[in-house]
Amino acid sequence: MESLPLGSLVSRAPAPGWEKSPDMEDSTLHPQSATRTSGEMDKPLISCHLVDSDGSLAEAPSEVPKVGILGSGDFARSLATRLVGSGFSVVVGSRNPKRTAGLFPSAAQVTFQEEAVGSPEVIFVAMFREHYSTLCGLSDQLAGKILVDVSNPTEQEHVRHHESNAEYLASLFPACTVVKAFNVISAWTLQSGPRDGNRQVPICSDQPEAKRTVLELAQAMGFTPVDMGSLASAREVEAMPLRLLPGWKVPALLALGLFVFFYTYNFIRDVLQPYLQEGKNKFYQLPVSVVNTTLPCVAYVLLSLVYLPGVVAAALQLRRGTKYRRFPDWLGHWLQHRKQIGLLSFFCAALHALYSFCLPLRRSHRYELVNLAVKQVLTNKSHLWIEEEVWRMEIYLSLGVLALGTLSLLAVTSLPSIANSLNWREFSFVQSTLGFVGLVLSTVHTLTYGWTRAFEESRYKFYLPPTFTLTLLVPCVVILAKGLFLLPCFSRRLSKIRRGWEKDGAVKFTLPVDRALAQKTSHV
């Protein structure tokens, strides 16, 4: 059997110098790294044997691309395991090879750093920034080689240093070509494979050939390389792992603010008012009842806030008579955060459903049932049945289940794996049409809950209206505005604007008579 060049692994011509590629090793620099016992680390992800066409096992080729690793931490061990499993020959450079050899796959060669950098043309530098200077003694041996920097700075280091780790490494070894890559991949993803983690690997370098070589290597390992340009982009690439849910900060604060507001409002109405005016102690309702009353309010308002910016954007386009003017920054950010707001709405609605199931399990609920039964006996009532209340609760619960089911569809289709399997029309139908149906169902659900309570004077505690009346304000505005935009005088004009028509511009035309064609216009 002939030896396998790198090009056969990635279906591309191998880059110059890939006849030999070094093994890689890395020090402990990734917080998500997963440790394994030495016995587990000895098992490569792919067997060392290959299957011939006749079904028999054949030994793997003796000459395979060689890759080097400098470092012996968790990430280096996972990287070596992945490379060995992908068909590479790995040479690991360690300051104490005897101590660390048992932690690496048996197919990887663990030796001193001076020996590890000799034959490979691509070497992974898997160590912290402060340890880069310890490699200066290897400058002559590293000259002309490709150094792949996989390190990540801490938040304090990222702010303190004006240059990235990769740029600093390039300044220490000017005779080498430095490539920034694999810093966003965790040790666990390397061990378990890209299917269980993020597949994308941002790569940047000033040397196109070196970058192409690392791109091919990432593809051979089963990842999706992303070209980020020159090494000047390394600072941006190194900032990626430091971000903690950047798109969720504003939606989370919004949801928290709504929760605090409605919780305080419900506390004043349901707990404080009975205590001050009637002398009833209902503070036991704070952990469950008040929370359960607050969660649907937050979920309902958040769902309406998902569709309110679209209404505002449509109104702006109608007023301006064009789609070629930028929206205000606040509206643009609002539109970008709709997915996160919708998922938080679903989260609160799901919690509301769980809390509702727990209500009959409370000890206080059992006492209330016993007290109600005693009162019924004392008043000599043998049959307690209010037809209107029975029908109201039946409809109320049914609408709540339908609304939660619709929200579940919206949440599932917002997942990247599901969204990528839908075309634009399918995705728009689920997120826009079904989402609006979910908002309508939630509104009817809320109205059924309120029923006639908004018109009963006894419901206004401390002159505060029932909570559900407050939650109806924004959703009703959205539903009424959507209904107005369905009128021909507005819908046709809005469709023309979204197809490029301008009120006082040169682009003017008449919409086609075919209604189906007009509806294919993209929605805001």
C-alpha positions in Angstrom: 0.0 0.0 0.0 1.3 3.4 -0.9 1.9 6.1 1.7 -0.9 8.7 2.1 0.0 12.3 1.3 -1.8 15.1 3.1 -3.7 16.0 -0.1 -5.5 12.6 0.0 -6.9 13.4 3.4 -8.4 16.7 2.4 -8.9 16.2 -1.4 -6.5 19.0 -2.3 -3.0 19.2 -3.5 -0.6 19.1 -0.5 1.2 22.3 0.4 5.0 22.4 0.0 6.9 20.8 2.8 4.1 18.5 3.9 6.0 15.3 3.3 6.9 15.5 7.0 4.7 17.1 9.6 5.4 17.3 13.3 3.4 16.1 16.3 1.7 18.6 18.5 1.4 19.0 22.3 -0.1 21.7 24.4 -0.1 23.1 27.9 -3.1 23.7 30.1 -4.7 26.7 28.7 -8.3 25.9 27.9 -10.8 26.1 30.8 -13.1 23.7 29.0 -10.4 21.0 28.7 -11.4 17.4 29.7 -8.9 15.1 31.4 -8.6 11.5 30.6 -6.8 8.7 32.3 -3.6 7.4 30.6 -5.4 4.3 29.5 -8.1 6.3 27.7 -5.5 8.6 26.2 -3.7 5.6 24.6 -6.8 4.9 22.5 -6.7 6.8 19.2 -10.0 8.0 17.8 -9.4 6.0 14.6 -7.9 2.6 14.4 -4.3 2.2 13.3 -5.5 -0.4 10.8 -7.1 0.2 7.5 -9.5 -2.0 5.6 -8.5 -3.2 2.2 -11.0 -3.6 -0.7 -11.3 -7.3 0.1 -12.3 -6.6 3.6 -9.1 -7.7 5.3 -7.2 -5.5 7.7 -4.0 -3.9 6.5 -1.4 -2.0 8.4 -1.6 1.8 8.2 1.1 3.4 5.9 4.4 4.0 7.6 5.0 7.4 6.0 2.2 9.9 7.0 2.2 13.7 7.4 4.1 14.7 10.5 3.0 17.4 12.9 4.7 18.8 15.9 3.4 20.0 19.3 5.2 22.1 21.9 3.5 21.7 25.2 2.1 18.9 27.4 -1.1 20.2 28.9 -4.7 19.0 28.5 -5.2 20.7 25.2 -2.0 19.3 23.8 -3.0 15.8 24.7 -6.4 16.2 23.1 -4.8 17.7 20.0 -2.4 14.8 19.7 -5.2 12.3 20.1 -7.2 14.1 17.3 -4.3 14.3 15.0 -3.3 10.6 15.5 -6.9 9.6 14.8 -7.0 11.8 11.7 -4.0 9.9 10.2 -1.1 12.2 11.2 2.2 11.3 12.7 2.6 13.3 15.9 5.8 14.4 17.6 5.4 16.0 21.1 8.1 18.3 22.6 8.1 18.3 26.4 10.5 19.6 29.0 10.0 16.3 30.9 9.1 13.6 28.3 9.5 10.7 30.7 6.8 12.1 33.0 4.3 13.1 30.3 4.8 10.2 27.8 2.1 8.1 29.5 -0.5 10.8 29.1 -0.4 10.8 25.3 -1.6 8.2 22.7 0.8 5.4 22.2 1.1 6.3 18.5 2.5 9.8 19.4 6.2 10.2 19.9 7.0 12.2 23.1 10.5 13.6 23.3 12.5 16.7 24.2 11.6 20.0 22.6 14.9 20.2 20.7 14.3 16.9 19.0 10.6 17.5 18.4 11.1 20.6 16.2 13.6 18.9 13.9 11.5 17.2 11.2 8.0 18.7 11.3 7.2 21.7 9.1 4.1 22.6 11.1 4.4 23.0 14.8 1.6 23.8 17.3 2.7 26.1 20.1 0.4 25.0 22.9 1.6 27.0 25.9 0.9 30.3 27.6 2.2 33.6 26.4 4.6 34.0 29.3 6.4 30.7 28.2 7.1 31.8 24.7 10.4 33.2 25.6 11.6 29.7 26.8 11.6 28.7 23.1 14.0 31.4 22.0 16.9 28.9 22.3 15.2 26.9 19.4 15.2 29.9 17.0 17.6 28.4 14.6 15.8 25.0 14.5 12.4 26.7 14.1 13.5 29.0 11.2 11.3 28.6 8.2 8.7 26.5 9.9 5.0 27.2 10.5 4.1 27.9 14.1 0.4 27.5 14.9 -0.6 29.5 18.0 -3.5 28.0 19.9 -3.3 30.1 23.1 -6.0 32.3 24.6 -5.3 35.3 26.9 -7.3 36.0 30.0 -9.6 39.1 30.1 -7.0 41.0 32.0 -4.2 40.1 29.6 -6.4 40.9 26.6 -6.9 44.4 28.0 -3.3 44.9 29.2 -1.5 43.8 26.0 -2.0 45.9 22.8 -0.8 43.0 20.6 -2.2 39.6 20.3 -0.4 36.4 21.5 0.1 35.4 17.9 1.7 38.8 17.0 3.9 38.6 20.1 5.0 35.1 19.0 5.8 36.4 15.5 7.9 39.1 17.0 10.0 36.6 18.9 10.5 34.4 15.9 10.7 36.6 12.8 12.1 33.7 10.7 9.0 31.7 11.2 5.5 32.0 9.8 2.9 32.3 12.6 -0.7 31.2 12.1 -3.5 31.8 14.6 -5.9 28.8 14.8 -7.7 26.3 17.0 -8.0 28.7 20.0 -11.8 28.6 19.9 -11.8 24.8 20.1 -12.0 23.1 23.5 -10.0 20.0 24.5 -13.3 18.2 24.8 -14.3 19.0 21.2 -10.9 17.7 20.0 -11.3 14.4 21.9 -15.0 13.8 21.2 -14.9 15.1 17.6 -16.4 18.1 15.9 -19.9 16.7 16.0 -20.2 17.3 19.7 -18.9 20.9 19.6 -18.3 23.9 17.4 -17.0 22.9 14.0 -15.7 26.3 12.9 -12.0 27.1 13.3 -11.1 30.8 12.6 -7.6 31.0 11.0 -5.5 34.0 10.2 -1.9 34.6 9.0 0.1 37.0 6.9 1.4 34.2 4.7 -1.2 32.7 2.3 0.6 29.4 1.8 1.0 28.8 5.5 -2.6 29.7 6.1 -3.7 27.3 3.3 -1.7 24.5 4.9 -3.4 24.9 8.2 -6.7 25.2 6.5 -6.2 21.8 4.9 -5.0 20.4 8.2 -8.2 21.6 10.0 -10.3 20.0 7.2 -8.5 16.7 7.6 -9.3 16.8 11.3 -13.0 17.2 10.5 -13.4 20.9 11.3 -14.6 23.8 9.1 -11.9 26.4 8.7 -12.8 30.1 8.4 -10.3 32.4 6.8 -10.1 35.5 9.0 -7.5 37.3 6.9 -4.1 38.6 8.1 -2.5 38.1 11.5 -3.8 41.5 12.5 -7.1 39.8 13.0 -5.6 37.5 15.7 -6.6 39.9 18.5 -10.2 39.6 17.4 -9.9 35.8 17.1 -8.5 35.6 20.6 -11.3 37.7 22.0 -13.9 35.2 20.8 -13.5 32.7 23.7 -13.7 35.6 26.2 -17.2 36.6 25.2 -19.9 35.4 27.5 -23.2 35.3 25.6 -22.7 38.8 24.1 -26.1 38.8 22.4 -28.0 37.9 25.6 -27.0 40.7 27.9 -29.7 43.2 26.9 -32.5 40.6 26.5 -31.6 39.1 29.9 -31.6 42.5 31.6 -35.0 43.2 29.9 -36.5 40.0 31.2 -35.0 40.5 34.7 -36.4 44.1 34.8 -39.9 42.9 33.7 -39.8 40.1 36.3 -38.8 42.4 39.1 -41.6 44.9 38.1 -44.4 42.3 37.9 -43.2 40.4 41.0 -43.3 43.7 43.0 -46.7 44.6 41.6 -48.1 41.2 42.4 -46.6 41.2 45.9 -48.3 44.6 46.6 -51.7 43.4 45.3 -51.8 39.7 46.5 -49.7 39.8 49.7 -49.2 43.3 51.1 -52.8 44.5 50.6 -54.5 41.6 52.4 -51.9 41.9 55.3 -52.4 45.7 55.8 -56.2 46.0 55.2 -57.5 42.6 56.2 -54.9 41.3 58.6 -54.3 38.1 56.6 -50.9 36.6 56.4 -50.2 35.5 52.9 -46.4 35.8 52.8 -46.3 32.0 52.2 -47.3 32.7 48.6 -44.0 34.5 47.8 -42.0 31.4 46.7 -44.6 29.8 44.4 -47.9 31.6 43.9 -46.5 35.1 43.3 -43.7 33.7 41.0 -46.3 31.7 39.1 -48.4 34.8 38.6 -45.3 36.8 37.5 -43.9 34.4 34.9 -46.7 34.4 32.4 -46.7 38.2 32.6 -43.1 38.3 31.6 -43.4 35.7 28.9 -46.4 37.4 27.4 -44.8 40.9 27.3 -41.5 39.5 25.9 -43.4 37.7 23.1 -45.1 40.9 22.1 -41.7 42.7 22.2 -40.5 40.2 19.6 -43.0 41.5 17.0 -43.3 45.1 18.1 -40.0 46.2 16.4 -41.3 44.7 13.1 -44.4 46.9 13.4 -42.3 50.0 14.2 -40.0 49.3 11.2 -43.0 48.9 8.9 -44.5 52.1 10.1 -41.2 53.9 9.5 -41.0 52.5 6.0 -44.6 53.7 5.3 -43.8 57.1 6.7 -40.6 57.5 4.7 -41.8 55.9 1.6 -38.6 54.0 1.1 -36.6 51.0 2.4 -33.2 52.5 1.6 -32.9 54.6 4.7 -31.3 53.1 7.8 -33.4 52.4 10.9 -32.4 54.2 14.1 -29.6 52.3 16.0 -31.9 51.4 18.9 -34.4 49.8 16.5 -31.6 48.0 14.6 -30.3 46.5 17.9 -33.9 45.6 18.9 -34.4 43.7 15.6 -31.2 41.8 16.1 -32.2 40.7 19.6 -35.6 39.3 18.7 -34.4 35.7 18.7 -33.0 35.9 22.3 -36.1 37.7 23.5 -38.3 35.0 22.0 -36.3 32.2 23.6 -36.5 34.0 27.0 -40.3 34.2 26.5 -40.5 30.5 25.9 -38.3 29.9 28.9 -40.7 31.9 31.2 -43.7 30.2 29.7 -42.3 26.7 30.3 -41.5 27.6 33.9 -45.1 28.9 34.3 -46.4 25.5 33.1 -44.2 23.7 35.6 -45.1 25.9 38.4 -48.8 25.5 37.6 -48.4 21.7 37.9 -46.9 22.2 41.3 -49.7 24.3 42.7 -51.9 21.3 43.8 -48.9 19.8 45.6 -48.6 22.6 48.1 -49.7 22.0 51.7 -51.5 25.4 51.7 -53.6 24.2 48.7 -54.7 21.1 50.6 -55.7 23.2 53.6 -57.8 25.4 51.4 -59.6 22.4 49.9 -60.4 21.1 53.4 -61.6 24.5 54.6 -63.8 24.8 51.5 -65.3 21.4 52.1 -66.0 22.3 55.8 -67.7 25.5 54.7 -69.8 23.6 52.2 -70.9 21.2 54.9 -71.7 24.0 57.3 -73.8 25.9 54.7 -75.6 22.6 53.9 -74.6 22.8 50.2 -74.4 19.3 48.6 -73.5 20.4 45.1 -71.2 23.2 44.3 -71.0 23.8 40.5 -70.7 27.1 38.6 -71.1 26.4 34.9 -69.5 29.7 33.8 -66.4 29.1 35.8 -66.1 25.5 34.6 -66.2 26.6 30.9 -63.9 29.5 31.5 -61.2 27.3 33.1 -61.5 24.6 30.4 -61.1 27.2 27.6 -58.3 29.0 29.5 -56.2 25.8 30.0 -56.7 24.6 26.4 -55.6 28.0 25.0 -52.6 28.0 27.3 -51.5 24.6 26.1 -51.9 25.6 22.4 -49.9 28.8 23.0 -47.1 27.0 24.7 -47.0 24.4 21.9 -46.7 27.2 19.4 -43.9 28.8 21.4 -42.2 25.4 21.4 -42.2 25.3 17.6 -40.7 28.8 17.5 -38.0 27.8 20.0 -37.1 24.6 18.1 -36.8 26.3 14.7 -34.6 29.0 16.1 -31.9 26.3 16.8 -29.2 26.6 14.1 -29.4 22.9 13.2 -33.1 23.1 12.5 -33.1 26.6 11.0 -30.4 25.5 8.5 -32.7 22.7 7.2 -35.5 25.2 6.4 -35.7 27.4 3.4 -36.4 31.1 3.8 -40.2 30.8 3.2 -40.5 27.9 5.7 -38.5 29.8 8.3 -40.5 33.0 7.8 -43.8 31.1 8.0 -42.9 29.5 11.4 -41.3 32.6 12.9 -43.6 35.2 11.5 -47.0 33.6 10.8 -47.0 30.9 13.5 -45.4 33.3 15.9 -48.2 35.9 15.4 -50.7 33.0 15.9 -49.0 32.2 19.2 -49.3 35.9 20.2 -53.0 35.9 19.4 -53.5 32.6 21.3 -51.7 34.1 24.3 -53.9 37.2 24.2 -57.1 35.1 24.1 -55.6 33.0 26.9 -55.0 36.1 29.0 -58.5 37.5 28.3 -60.1 34.2 29.3 -58.1 34.3 32.5 -59.3 37.9 33.2 -62.9 37.3 32.1 -64.9 40.1 33.9 -62.3 40.8 36.6 -61.3 44.0 35.0 -64.8 45.4 35.6 -65.1 44.3 39.3 -64.3 47.0 41.8 -63.0 44.5 44.4 -60.2 43.5 42.0 -58.6 47.0 42.2 -56.4 46.6 45.3 -54.8 49.8 46.5 -56.5 51.3 43.4 -54.1 49.1 41.3 -55.7 47.3 38.3 -55.4 43.5 37.9 -52.0 42.5 36.6 -53.3 41.0 33.4 -54.7 44.3 32.3 -51.2 45.7 32.2 -49.8 42.9 30.2 -52.5 43.4 27.5 -51.3 46.9 26.5 -48.3 46.0 24.3 -49.7 42.8 22.7 -53.0 44.6 21.8 -51.0 47.4 20.1 -49.0 44.8 18.1 -52.2 42.9 17.0 -54.1 46.0 16.1 -51.1 47.4 14.1 -50.7 44.0 12.3 -54.4 44.1 11.5 -54.1 47.6 10.0 -51.2 46.6 7.8 -53.3 43.9 6.3 -55.7 46.5 4.9 -55.1 46.9 1.1 -54.3 50.6 1.4 -51.4 49.8 3.7 -50.4 46.3 2.6 -50.0 47.2 -1.1 -48.0 50.3 -0.4 -45.7 48.4 2.0 -45.2 45.6 -0.5 -44.2 48.2 -3.2 -41.7 49.8 -0.8 -40.1 46.4 0.0 -39.8 45.7 -3.7 -37.8 48.9 -4.2 -40.4 51.5 -4.8 -39.7 55.0 -3.4 -42.2 57.8 -2.7 -40.3 60.6 -4.3 -37.6 58.7 -6.2 -37.1 57.4 -9.7 -38.0 53.8 -8.9 -41.8 53.6 -9.4 -43.8 50.7 -10.6 -47.1 48.8 -10.2 -47.3 45.6 -8.3 -48.3 42.5 -10.4 -51.9 41.5 -10.3 -50.9 38.0 -9.1 -51.4 38.2 -5.3 -49.2 35.1 -4.7 -46.3 36.9 -6.3 -46.8 40.0 -4.3 -46.8 37.9 -1.1 -43.3 36.6 -1.8 -41.9 40.0 -0.8 -39.6 39.7 2.1 -40.9 40.7 5.5 -39.3 43.0 8.0 
